Amino acid sequence: MTAPAGAPPPDDPVLSEALAWYAHARAVFSGGNEVQLLRGGDALFPAMIESIGHATHEVWLATYIYGDDVAAQAVSAALVAAARRGVRVRVVVDGFGSLHALAALRERLEPAGVALAVFRPTQRWWNWLQPGQLRRLHQKLCVVDGQVGFVGGINVLDDRHDLNHGWGDTPRLDYAVRVRGAVVGPVEQTARAMWTRAAFGRDWRDEVRQIARSSQPMARARRLLRRLRIAVRRGSPGGFGAGALQPVRVAFVVRDNLSQRRSIERSYIDALRRAQQRIDIVSAYFYPGFEFRRALLAAARRGVRVRLLLQGKADYRFAALAAQALYDELLAHGVAVFEYTPAFLHAKVALVDQRWATVGSSNIDPLSLLVNLEANVIVDDRGFAATLSRELDRDFAVSREITAPVPVAGWRRWLRRGFVAWVARLYLRAAGAGGRY
């Protein structure tokens, strides 16, 4: 891979240290970060626009859906203004999620000098014949000047606008975070990788993968791998209380199709297994695999209060059917299931006990955990957990608790669950996703 002009060589020790987080299979925490919880686009977009307005060097933005409503246009205006004053602005959108707005985006952004890249375009029917087209860019990231980052589940789209169901009066439920500190580095590297892969077909992660797979790597590659491993030991991988890092301890975790295939799922399962008092999970689409379900049910059996907040207004009927197929099992083991009814639910957050929390783009379903490219932050901090707890209590309070599933004859219930499992396996096979789920 040819390094960009001005970039350090691949065996540079600083580069090795910076990429250490990606060389580990589990979350690597950094300390001394600042994290702010943002509820919905009404909080996220003004914060993003303010940061972009102060940008002096570069802006990276990656998203699944980039709309063309007033909220999205306001973000676009900030990006255009930054580019016109000489800031390097790079935007990557998913070719399927943003298909409806691509023409408008190009017209708005490119004349001002914003470099727009499309991840796996789908404008032509033959695009779908290319390998990996079902693996979509589902991350929602923004980084400004390498100093401030935004990570979450919120697309660049008005909270009251649903592409399939039109406009509503109540904003959908969604969350993001604004971060400062060392954790911004991995966020920027990931956004850069997504843009570079969409624009040129390769990024720095390919080199990391080649090193890991090579039995006789070149001397430069051996030095890089050695430094990566040393850097990881200096960091703080793993769950609760690891290392003596200053608060706020934050890890950035991704799911990709290279070295981080199940990092987000592992992080969840590790937290569930360690839970002692409470587990709150909010997920738009919920159909976890066997290990995840086993860890969740085991927590409930040992007395942990487990609450799930799922969609009460379904945007995709099959996704709702998949979650409902699990209600019998969940309720029988003492898991409390709630459905959010005031509006569409799009959030992907979780809280375990008084300090572990995650916010990001990953749902708890096969698409997010095995197929799509996802990104979450994990925060190990009592103050942040308390803030998220207050918001989640507010969300559960306005939701409907499911005390018993909709009555379905026994054979129909098992037929429905079997059908959902069959469709999931079929989709995973079509997407080329391997491994047990």
C-alpha positions as CSV (number, residue, x, y, z in Angstrom):
1,M,0.0,0.0,0.0
2,T,1.4,3.4,-1.0
3,A,1.4,5.8,1.9
4,P,-0.3,9.2,1.4
5,A,2.0,12.2,0.9
6,G,3.2,13.4,4.2
7,A,2.2,10.3,6.1
8,P,4.8,8.5,8.4
9,P,6.3,5.3,7.0
10,P,4.5,2.1,8.0
11,D,7.3,1.1,10.4
12,D,7.3,4.5,12.2
13,P,7.0,3.9,16.0
14,V,4.5,6.7,16.4
15,L,2.3,5.1,13.8
16,S,2.6,1.7,15.5
17,E,1.6,3.1,18.8
18,A,-1.4,4.9,17.2
19,L,-2.7,1.7,15.6
20,A,-2.2,-0.5,18.7
21,W,-6.0,-0.5,19.5
22,Y,-6.7,-2.3,16.2
23,A,-4.2,-5.1,16.9
24,H,-6.1,-6.4,19.9
25,A,-9.2,-8.6,19.7
26,R,-10.9,-6.8,22.7
27,A,-11.5,-3.3,23.7
28,V,-8.4,-1.2,24.5
29,F,-9.1,1.6,26.9
30,S,-7.5,5.0,27.0
31,G,-7.7,7.5,29.9
32,G,-8.1,11.2,30.4
33,N,-11.0,11.5,27.9
34,E,-14.0,13.7,27.9
35,V,-17.4,12.2,27.0
36,Q,-20.7,13.9,26.6
37,L,-24.0,12.1,25.9
38,L,-26.1,13.6,23.1
39,R,-29.8,12.7,22.8
40,G,-31.0,12.7,19.2
41,G,-30.1,14.8,16.2
42,D,-31.5,17.9,17.9
43,A,-28.5,17.7,20.3
44,L,-25.9,16.1,17.9
45,F,-26.2,18.3,14.8
46,P,-25.7,21.7,16.6
47,A,-22.7,20.3,18.4
48,M,-21.2,18.9,15.1
49,I,-21.9,22.2,13.3
50,E,-20.2,24.2,16.0
51,S,-17.1,22.0,15.9
52,I,-17.0,22.0,12.1
53,G,-17.3,25.8,12.3
54,H,-14.1,26.0,14.3
55,A,-12.2,23.5,12.1
56,T,-8.8,24.7,10.9
57,H,-7.2,21.6,9.4
58,E,-9.5,18.7,8.4
59,V,-12.9,17.1,8.9
60,W,-13.8,13.4,8.5
61,L,-17.5,12.3,8.3
62,A,-18.8,8.7,7.8
63,T,-22.5,7.8,7.8
64,Y,-24.9,5.2,6.5
65,I,-27.7,7.7,5.7
66,Y,-27.1,11.3,4.6
67,G,-30.4,12.9,4.0
68,D,-31.5,16.0,2.1
69,D,-33.8,17.6,4.7
70,V,-33.3,20.8,6.6
71,A,-31.2,19.2,9.4
72,A,-28.9,17.5,6.9
73,Q,-28.6,20.6,4.8
74,A,-27.4,22.5,7.9
75,V,-24.6,20.0,8.4
76,S,-23.8,20.2,4.7
77,A,-23.6,24.0,4.9
78,A,-21.1,23.7,7.7
79,L,-19.0,21.3,5.7
80,V,-19.1,23.5,2.6
81,A,-18.1,26.6,4.7
82,A,-15.2,24.7,6.2
83,A,-14.0,23.6,2.7
84,R,-14.2,27.1,1.3
85,R,-12.0,28.5,4.0
86,G,-9.3,25.9,3.2
87,V,-10.2,23.0,5.6
88,R,-9.7,19.5,4.1
89,V,-13.2,17.9,4.3
90,R,-13.7,14.2,3.5
91,V,-17.2,12.6,3.6
92,V,-18.0,9.0,3.0
93,V,-21.6,7.7,2.8
94,D,-23.0,4.2,2.2
95,G,-24.1,3.6,-1.4
96,F,-27.3,1.9,-0.3
97,G,-28.3,3.9,2.7
98,S,-27.7,7.3,1.0
99,L,-28.8,6.3,-2.5
100,H,-31.8,8.6,-2.4
101,A,-29.8,11.7,-1.8
102,L,-26.5,11.1,-3.7
103,A,-27.3,13.5,-6.5
104,A,-28.2,16.3,-4.2
105,L,-25.2,15.6,-2.0
106,R,-22.8,15.8,-5.0
107,E,-24.4,19.0,-6.1
108,R,-24.1,20.6,-2.6
109,L,-20.7,19.4,-1.5
110,E,-18.4,18.8,-4.4
111,P,-18.4,22.3,-6.0
112,A,-17.1,23.7,-2.7
113,G,-14.2,21.2,-2.6
114,V,-15.7,18.6,-0.2
115,A,-14.4,15.2,-1.3
116,L,-17.4,12.8,-1.3
117,A,-16.8,9.1,-1.5
118,V,-19.5,6.4,-1.8
119,F,-19.0,3.1,0.0
120,R,-20.0,0.2,-2.3
121,P,-22.2,2.1,-4.8
122,T,-25.6,0.6,-5.8
123,Q,-26.7,2.9,-8.6
124,R,-26.4,0.2,-11.3
125,W,-27.8,-3.2,-11.2
126,W,-24.5,-4.8,-11.8
127,N,-23.1,-3.2,-8.7
128,W,-25.0,-6.0,-6.8
129,L,-22.9,-8.6,-8.6
130,Q,-19.8,-7.5,-6.9
131,P,-18.6,-9.4,-3.8
132,G,-19.6,-8.0,-0.4
133,Q,-22.4,-5.8,-1.5
134,L,-24.6,-6.9,1.4
135,R,-21.9,-5.7,3.8
136,R,-22.8,-2.0,4.3
137,L,-21.1,0.9,6.0
138,H,-23.3,1.5,9.1
139,Q,-21.0,3.6,11.2
140,K,-21.8,7.1,12.2
141,L,-18.6,9.1,12.8
142,C,-17.3,12.6,12.6
143,V,-13.9,13.9,13.6
144,V,-12.7,17.5,13.6
145,D,-9.0,18.4,13.6
146,G,-8.2,15.2,15.4
147,Q,-9.4,16.9,18.6
148,V,-13.1,16.2,18.9
149,G,-15.1,13.2,17.7
150,F,-18.7,12.2,17.4
151,V,-19.8,8.5,17.6
152,G,-23.3,7.1,17.8
153,G,-26.3,5.7,16.0
154,I,-27.6,8.9,14.5
155,N,-27.7,9.3,10.7
156,V,-27.4,12.7,9.1
157,L,-31.2,12.9,8.9
158,D,-33.9,14.8,10.8
159,D,-35.1,12.9,13.8
160,R,-38.7,13.4,12.7
161,H,-38.1,12.1,9.2
162,D,-38.2,8.4,8.3
163,L,-37.3,7.5,4.7
164,N,-39.9,4.7,4.6
165,H,-42.7,6.2,6.7
166,G,-42.4,9.9,6.1
167,W,-42.6,12.7,8.7
168,G,-43.8,12.5,12.2
169,D,-44.3,14.9,15.1
170,T,-42.2,13.1,17.7
171,P,-38.4,12.6,17.2
172,R,-37.2,9.0,17.1
173,L,-35.1,7.8,20.0
174,D,-31.4,7.8,19.3
175,Y,-28.1,8.6,21.0
176,A,-24.5,9.7,20.2
177,V,-21.5,11.0,22.2
178,R,-19.0,13.8,21.7
179,V,-15.5,12.7,22.8
180,R,-12.2,14.5,23.3
181,G,-8.9,12.9,24.3
182,A,-6.9,9.9,23.2
183,V,-9.9,8.0,22.0
184,V,-10.4,10.4,19.2
185,G,-7.4,8.9,17.4
186,P,-9.0,5.5,16.7
187,V,-12.2,7.2,15.6
188,E,-10.3,9.4,13.1
189,Q,-8.3,6.4,11.8
190,T,-11.6,4.5,11.2
191,A,-13.3,7.4,9.4
192,R,-10.2,7.8,7.3
193,A,-10.1,4.1,6.5
194,M,-13.7,4.1,5.4
195,W,-13.2,7.1,3.1
196,T,-9.9,5.7,1.7
197,R,-11.4,2.3,1.0
198,A,-14.4,3.9,-0.7
199,A,-12.3,6.2,-2.7
200,F,-9.3,3.9,-3.5
201,G,-10.3,0.4,-2.6
202,R,-7.6,0.0,0.1
203,D,-6.7,1.3,3.6
204,W,-4.1,0.9,6.4
205,R,-6.1,-2.1,7.9
206,D,-5.1,-4.2,4.9
207,E,-1.4,-4.0,5.9
208,V,-2.2,-5.0,9.5
209,R,-4.1,-8.0,8.2
210,Q,-1.3,-9.0,5.8
211,I,1.2,-8.8,8.6
212,A,-0.9,-11.1,10.8
213,R,-1.4,-13.7,8.1
214,S,2.1,-13.7,6.7
215,S,4.4,-16.6,7.8
216,Q,7.5,-14.8,6.5
217,P,6.9,-11.1,6.6
218,M,9.4,-8.6,5.4
219,A,11.7,-7.0,8.0
220,R,9.7,-3.8,8.0
221,A,6.4,-5.7,8.6
222,R,8.0,-7.7,11.4
223,R,9.1,-4.5,13.1
224,L,5.6,-3.0,12.8
225,L,3.9,-6.1,14.3
226,R,6.4,-6.2,17.2
227,R,5.7,-2.5,18.0
228,L,2.0,-3.1,17.8
229,R,2.2,-5.8,20.4
230,I,4.4,-3.8,22.7
231,A,2.0,-0.9,22.4
232,V,-0.9,-3.0,23.3
233,R,0.8,-4.2,26.5
234,R,1.3,-0.5,27.4
235,G,-2.4,0.1,26.9
236,S,-5.3,-1.3,28.9
237,P,-7.2,-4.1,27.1
238,G,-10.2,-5.7,28.7
239,G,-13.1,-4.9,31.0
240,F,-13.7,-3.4,34.4
241,G,-10.9,-1.7,36.3
242,A,-8.1,-2.7,34.0
243,G,-5.1,-0.5,34.3
244,A,-4.5,2.7,36.3
245,L,-5.8,5.1,33.7
246,Q,-7.2,8.5,34.6
247,P,-10.9,9.0,34.0
248,V,-12.7,9.1,31.8
249,R,-11.7,5.6,30.5
250,V,-13.0,5.1,27.0
251,A,-12.5,2.4,24.3
252,F,-13.4,2.6,20.7
253,V,-14.5,-0.7,19.2
254,V,-15.4,-1.6,15.6
255,R,-16.8,-4.5,13.7
256,D,-15.3,-5.0,10.3
257,N,-14.4,-7.8,7.9
258,L,-10.7,-7.8,8.6
259,S,-9.3,-8.1,12.1
260,Q,-12.2,-6.9,14.2
261,R,-15.0,-9.3,13.1
262,R,-16.6,-9.8,16.6
263,S,-15.1,-7.2,18.8
264,I,-18.4,-5.5,19.6
265,E,-20.2,-8.7,20.3
266,R,-17.3,-9.9,22.6
267,S,-17.4,-6.6,24.5
268,Y,-21.1,-7.0,25.1
269,I,-20.8,-10.6,26.2
270,D,-17.9,-9.9,28.6
271,A,-19.9,-7.1,30.2
272,L,-23.0,-9.3,30.6
273,R,-21.0,-12.1,32.2
274,R,-19.6,-9.6,34.8
275,A,-22.9,-7.9,35.5
276,Q,-23.9,-8.0,39.2
277,Q,-26.9,-5.6,39.6
278,R,-28.4,-4.3,36.3
279,I,-28.4,-4.6,32.6
280,D,-30.3,-2.2,30.4
281,I,-30.1,-2.7,26.6
282,V,-31.7,-0.5,24.0
283,S,-31.6,-1.8,20.5
284,A,-33.7,-1.0,17.4
285,Y,-33.2,-4.5,16.1
286,F,-32.7,-7.4,18.5
287,Y,-32.0,-10.9,17.5
288,P,-28.8,-11.9,19.4
289,G,-26.8,-15.1,18.7
290,F,-26.5,-18.1,21.0
291,E,-23.6,-16.9,23.2
292,F,-25.1,-13.5,23.7
293,R,-28.5,-14.9,24.7
294,R,-26.9,-17.4,27.0
295,A,-24.9,-14.6,28.8
296,L,-28.1,-12.5,29.0
297,L,-30.3,-15.2,30.4
298,A,-27.6,-16.4,32.8
299,A,-27.4,-12.8,34.2
300,A,-31.1,-12.8,34.8
301,R,-31.0,-16.2,36.5
302,R,-28.4,-15.0,39.0
303,G,-30.5,-12.1,40.1
304,V,-29.3,-9.3,37.8
305,R,-32.2,-6.9,36.8
306,V,-32.2,-7.2,33.0
307,R,-34.3,-4.8,30.9
308,L,-34.7,-4.6,27.2
309,L,-36.1,-1.6,25.3
310,L,-37.1,-2.5,21.8
311,Q,-39.2,-1.0,19.0
312,G,-42.9,-0.6,19.7
313,K,-43.4,1.1,16.3
314,A,-41.8,-1.2,13.8
315,D,-40.0,0.4,10.8
316,Y,-39.3,-3.0,9.3
317,R,-41.9,-5.7,10.0
318,F,-39.5,-8.7,9.8
319,A,-37.1,-7.1,12.3
320,A,-39.9,-6.8,14.8
321,L,-41.0,-10.3,14.1
322,A,-37.5,-11.6,14.8
323,A,-37.4,-9.9,18.2
324,Q,-40.9,-11.0,19.1
325,A,-39.9,-14.6,18.3
326,L,-37.6,-14.5,21.4
327,Y,-40.1,-13.0,23.9
328,D,-41.2,-16.3,25.3
329,E,-37.7,-17.4,26.1
330,L,-36.7,-14.0,27.5
331,L,-39.8,-13.6,29.7
332,A,-39.5,-17.1,31.0
333,H,-36.0,-16.4,32.3
334,G,-37.0,-13.1,34.1
335,V,-35.9,-10.6,31.4
336,A,-38.1,-7.5,31.4
337,V,-39.1,-6.6,27.9
338,F,-40.4,-3.1,27.0
339,E,-41.5,-1.6,23.7
340,Y,-40.9,2.1,23.0
341,T,-44.2,3.5,21.6
342,P,-43.9,7.3,21.5
343,A,-41.9,7.2,18.2
344,F,-39.5,5.1,16.2
345,L,-36.6,3.7,18.2
346,H,-33.2,3.8,16.5
347,A,-30.9,3.8,19.5
348,K,-28.2,1.3,20.2
349,V,-27.0,1.8,23.8
350,A,-26.5,-0.4,26.9
351,L,-25.7,0.1,30.5
352,V,-24.3,-2.5,32.9
353,D,-24.1,-1.9,36.6
354,Q,-22.9,1.6,37.6
355,R,-20.0,2.2,35.3
356,W,-20.0,0.2,32.0
357,A,-21.9,1.8,29.1
358,T,-21.8,1.6,25.3
359,V,-23.2,3.9,22.6
360,G,-22.8,3.4,18.9
361,S,-24.2,2.1,15.6
362,S,-24.4,-1.6,16.3
363,N,-27.7,-3.3,16.8
364,I,-27.9,-6.7,18.5
365,D,-28.7,-8.7,15.4
366,P,-26.9,-10.7,12.7
367,L,-26.5,-7.7,10.3
368,S,-24.7,-5.6,12.9
369,L,-22.7,-8.3,14.7
370,L,-21.6,-10.3,11.6
371,V,-22.1,-8.4,8.4
372,N,-22.1,-4.6,8.5
373,L,-19.3,-2.2,9.4
374,E,-20.1,-0.8,12.9
375,A,-18.5,1.4,15.5
376,N,-19.2,1.9,19.3
377,V,-17.6,3.6,22.2
378,I,-17.4,1.8,25.5
379,V,-17.2,4.1,28.6
380,D,-16.0,2.9,32.0
381,D,-17.1,5.8,34.2
382,R,-19.6,6.2,37.0
383,G,-20.5,9.8,36.1
384,F,-21.3,9.0,32.4
385,A,-23.2,5.8,33.5
386,A,-25.3,7.9,35.9
387,T,-26.2,10.3,33.1
388,L,-27.1,7.5,30.7
389,S,-29.1,5.8,33.5
390,R,-31.3,8.9,34.0
391,E,-32.0,9.1,30.2
392,L,-32.8,5.4,30.0
393,D,-35.1,5.5,33.0
394,R,-37.0,8.3,31.3
395,D,-37.2,6.1,28.1
396,F,-38.4,3.0,30.0
397,A,-41.0,5.1,31.8
398,V,-42.9,6.0,28.6
399,S,-42.7,2.5,27.2
400,R,-45.0,-0.4,27.3
401,E,-43.9,-3.4,29.3
402,I,-44.6,-6.8,27.7
403,T,-45.8,-9.1,30.4
404,A,-46.9,-11.9,28.1
405,P,-46.2,-12.4,24.4
406,V,-49.1,-12.3,21.9
407,P,-50.9,-15.6,22.2
408,V,-49.8,-17.9,19.4
409,A,-50.5,-21.7,19.1
410,G,-47.5,-23.7,20.2
411,W,-46.6,-25.2,16.7
412,R,-47.1,-21.7,15.1
413,R,-44.7,-20.2,17.7
414,W,-42.0,-22.6,17.0
415,L,-42.6,-22.4,13.2
416,R,-42.3,-18.6,13.4
417,R,-39.0,-18.9,15.4
418,G,-37.7,-21.5,12.9
419,F,-38.6,-19.3,10.0
420,V,-36.8,-16.3,11.4
421,A,-33.7,-18.4,12.1
422,W,-33.8,-19.8,8.6
423,V,-34.0,-16.4,7.0
424,A,-31.2,-15.1,9.2
425,R,-28.9,-18.0,8.2
426,L,-29.8,-17.5,4.5
427,Y,-28.9,-13.8,4.6
428,L,-25.7,-14.5,6.4
429,R,-24.7,-17.1,3.9
430,A,-25.5,-14.7,1.0
431,A,-23.4,-12.0,2.7
432,G,-20.5,-14.4,3.1
433,A,-20.6,-14.2,6.9
434,G,-19.0,-17.2,8.6
435,G,-18.8,-18.4,12.1
436,R,-21.4,-19.6,14.6
437,Y,-24.2,-17.3,15.5
